[in-house]
Amino acid sequence: MSKIIRSNFKDHKNILDWTLLKLEKNIIYATDLICHALIKKNLILWCGNGGSASDSMHLSAEFIGRFNKKRKSLNSISLSSNSPALTAISNDFGYKNVFSRQIEGLGKKNDLLVVFSTSGNSENIIRALKKAKKIGMKTIAFLGNKGGKCKGLSEVDLIVPSRSTSRIQEMHILIGHTFCDLIEKKLKLIK
C-alpha cells in the first residue's frame, strides 16, 4: 500500500514540476484571454467529457459563484451540465455534435470557449473548437499526453504531458483554480 501511495504522489510531483516549468507563460496568456472576455462582458463556455465534464462544471461554478473572495458573478456556463440538451442533441444529431450545436446556439463572436480533453482526440471537442473558431470565438484547450488532434486548434494549449488520466485531470483542475485566483486578483472584482 505504501509503495502505491508514494508512487502516485511522486508521479504527481514530477508532473507538477514539469507543468510549472513549461506552462507558466501559457497559463498567463490564457488568463489574459479570460480576463479580456470578462471585461468585454463576453460569455465563457466550458465543456468536456466524463471527468473533464465535471471539471468544466466545477470551474464554471467557481466563476458564477466565487473562488476565494466575495465578488460579482462572472458570465460563465458549462455546456456539459444541461442534460436535456445533451440527450436531445445526442439523439437527434449524434454525440459528436453535442457541444458544437450548443455553441451554435449560445456562442457569439469574441466569447471564449474552454475545452477539456485528456486524450485530445474527442471528436465532440474537436468539433466544438472548430465551431467556435467559425463563429469568431477565442479558445483555450486543456489537453493531455501530446495534445492529440486538438493540439493547435486553439489560441492556447495547456498540455499536461502524461498518459495517466488521473494526473492530467489533477493538473487541469490546479491550472483552473490558478485561473480563478489570478482573475479575482487581476480584475479586482472583490466587493
C-alpha positions as CSV (number, residue, x, y, z in Angstrom):
1,M,0.0,0.0,0.0
2,S,2.7,2.5,0.9
3,K,4.5,1.8,-2.4
4,I,1.4,2.7,-4.4
5,I,0.8,5.8,-2.3
6,R,4.4,7.0,-2.7
7,S,4.4,6.2,-6.4
8,N,1.2,8.2,-7.0
9,F,2.5,11.2,-5.1
10,K,5.9,11.1,-6.7
11,D,4.3,10.9,-10.2
12,H,2.0,13.9,-9.3
13,K,5.0,15.9,-8.1
14,N,7.0,15.2,-11.2
15,I,4.2,16.3,-13.5
16,L,3.5,19.3,-11.3
17,D,7.2,20.4,-11.6
18,W,7.1,20.0,-15.4
19,T,3.8,21.8,-15.7
20,L,5.0,24.8,-13.8
21,L,8.3,24.9,-15.8
22,K,6.7,24.6,-19.2
23,L,3.2,26.0,-19.0
24,E,3.6,29.2,-16.9
25,K,3.6,31.5,-20.0
26,N,0.6,29.7,-21.5
27,I,-1.3,29.9,-18.2
28,I,-0.7,33.7,-18.1
29,Y,-1.8,34.1,-21.7
30,A,-4.9,32.0,-21.1
31,T,-5.7,34.1,-18.0
32,D,-5.4,37.3,-20.1
33,L,-7.8,35.9,-22.7
34,I,-10.3,35.1,-20.0
35,C,-9.9,38.5,-18.3
36,H,-10.3,40.3,-21.7
37,A,-13.5,38.3,-22.4
38,L,-14.9,39.1,-19.0
39,I,-14.1,42.8,-19.2
40,K,-15.9,42.9,-22.5
41,K,-18.9,41.1,-21.0
42,N,-18.4,38.1,-23.2
43,L,-19.6,34.6,-22.2
44,I,-17.1,31.9,-21.1
45,L,-18.3,28.5,-22.2
46,W,-16.8,25.3,-20.8
47,C,-17.0,21.7,-22.0
48,G,-15.5,18.2,-21.6
49,N,-16.5,14.5,-21.3
50,G,-16.5,12.3,-18.3
51,G,-14.3,13.6,-15.5
52,S,-13.4,16.5,-17.8
53,A,-17.2,17.3,-17.9
54,S,-17.0,17.5,-14.1
55,D,-14.0,19.8,-14.3
56,S,-15.8,22.1,-16.8
57,M,-18.8,22.3,-14.5
58,H,-16.6,22.8,-11.4
59,L,-14.7,25.7,-12.9
60,S,-17.8,27.3,-14.5
61,A,-19.3,27.2,-11.0
62,E,-16.2,28.9,-9.5
63,F,-16.8,31.8,-12.0
64,I,-20.5,32.1,-11.3
65,G,-20.3,31.6,-7.6
66,R,-16.9,32.6,-6.1
67,F,-13.5,31.3,-5.6
68,N,-11.7,32.9,-2.7
69,K,-13.4,36.3,-2.5
70,K,-16.9,37.6,-2.5
71,R,-17.4,39.3,-5.8
72,K,-19.9,39.7,-8.6
73,S,-20.8,36.7,-10.6
74,L,-18.9,36.1,-13.8
75,N,-20.5,35.3,-17.2
76,S,-19.9,31.6,-17.4
77,I,-21.7,28.4,-18.4
78,S,-20.8,24.7,-18.7
79,L,-22.1,23.0,-21.8
80,S,-21.7,19.7,-20.0
81,S,-24.4,20.5,-17.4
82,N,-27.6,20.7,-19.4
83,S,-28.8,17.1,-19.5
84,P,-31.9,17.7,-21.7
85,A,-29.8,19.5,-24.3
86,L,-27.1,16.8,-24.1
87,T,-29.6,14.0,-24.6
88,A,-31.7,15.7,-27.3
89,I,-28.6,16.7,-29.4
90,S,-27.1,13.3,-29.0
91,N,-30.3,11.6,-30.1
92,D,-31.0,14.0,-33.0
93,F,-27.6,15.0,-34.2
94,G,-25.2,12.4,-32.7
95,Y,-22.9,12.8,-29.7
96,K,-20.1,14.2,-31.8
97,N,-22.2,17.4,-32.2
98,V,-23.3,17.7,-28.5
99,F,-21.1,20.8,-27.9
100,S,-20.8,22.3,-31.3
101,R,-24.6,22.5,-31.5
102,Q,-24.8,24.3,-28.2
103,I,-22.0,26.7,-29.3
104,E,-24.0,27.4,-32.4
105,G,-27.0,28.5,-30.3
106,L,-25.2,30.2,-27.4
107,G,-21.8,31.4,-28.7
108,K,-21.1,34.8,-30.1
109,K,-18.1,36.4,-31.7
110,N,-15.4,37.2,-29.0
111,D,-17.0,34.8,-26.5
112,L,-14.5,32.3,-25.1
113,L,-14.6,28.5,-25.2
114,V,-12.6,26.4,-22.7
115,V,-12.4,22.7,-23.6
116,F,-11.0,19.7,-21.6
117,S,-9.8,16.5,-23.3
118,T,-7.3,14.3,-21.6
119,S,-6.6,12.5,-24.9
120,G,-7.0,15.5,-27.1
121,N,-8.9,13.2,-29.6
122,S,-12.5,13.6,-28.6
123,E,-14.5,14.2,-31.8
124,N,-17.1,16.4,-30.0
125,I,-14.3,18.6,-28.6
126,I,-12.6,18.9,-32.0
127,R,-16.0,19.9,-33.5
128,A,-16.6,22.4,-30.6
129,L,-13.2,24.1,-31.2
130,K,-13.9,24.3,-35.0
131,K,-17.4,25.7,-34.5
132,A,-16.1,28.3,-32.0
133,K,-13.4,29.4,-34.5
134,K,-16.0,29.7,-37.3
135,I,-18.2,32.0,-35.1
136,G,-15.1,34.1,-34.1
137,M,-14.8,32.9,-30.5
138,K,-11.5,32.6,-28.7
139,T,-10.5,29.2,-27.4
140,I,-8.4,27.6,-24.7
141,A,-7.7,23.8,-24.7
142,F,-6.8,21.8,-21.6
143,L,-5.2,18.7,-23.0
144,G,-3.2,15.6,-22.0
145,N,-0.5,13.4,-23.3
146,K,0.8,15.1,-26.5
147,G,-2.3,17.1,-27.2
148,G,-3.9,14.7,-29.7
149,K,-5.9,16.1,-32.7
150,C,-6.9,19.1,-30.7
151,K,-3.3,20.4,-30.4
152,G,-3.0,23.6,-32.4
153,L,-6.8,24.2,-32.8
154,S,-7.0,26.8,-30.0
155,E,-5.3,30.1,-29.2
156,V,-3.5,28.4,-26.3
157,D,-3.0,24.8,-25.5
158,L,-2.4,23.7,-21.9
159,I,-0.9,20.2,-22.5
160,V,-0.1,18.1,-19.5
161,P,2.5,15.5,-20.7
162,S,1.2,12.4,-19.1
163,R,-0.7,9.3,-20.2
164,S,-2.4,9.0,-16.8
165,T,-5.9,10.4,-16.9
166,S,-5.7,10.9,-13.2
167,R,-2.5,13.0,-13.3
168,I,-3.8,15.0,-16.3
169,Q,-7.1,15.9,-14.5
170,E,-5.2,16.8,-11.3
171,M,-3.1,19.3,-13.3
172,H,-6.1,20.6,-15.2
173,I,-8.0,21.4,-12.0
174,L,-4.9,23.0,-10.5
175,I,-4.5,25.2,-13.5
176,G,-8.2,26.0,-13.5
177,H,-8.0,27.0,-9.8
178,T,-5.0,29.1,-10.6
179,F,-7.0,30.9,-13.3
180,C,-9.7,31.7,-10.7
181,D,-7.2,33.1,-8.3
182,L,-5.4,35.2,-10.9
183,I,-8.7,36.5,-12.3
184,E,-10.0,37.6,-9.0
185,K,-6.8,39.5,-8.3
186,K,-6.3,40.9,-11.8
187,L,-9.8,42.2,-12.3
188,K,-10.2,43.4,-8.7
189,L,-13.7,42.0,-8.6
190,I,-13.8,41.9,-4.8
191,K,-16.7,43.8,-3.3
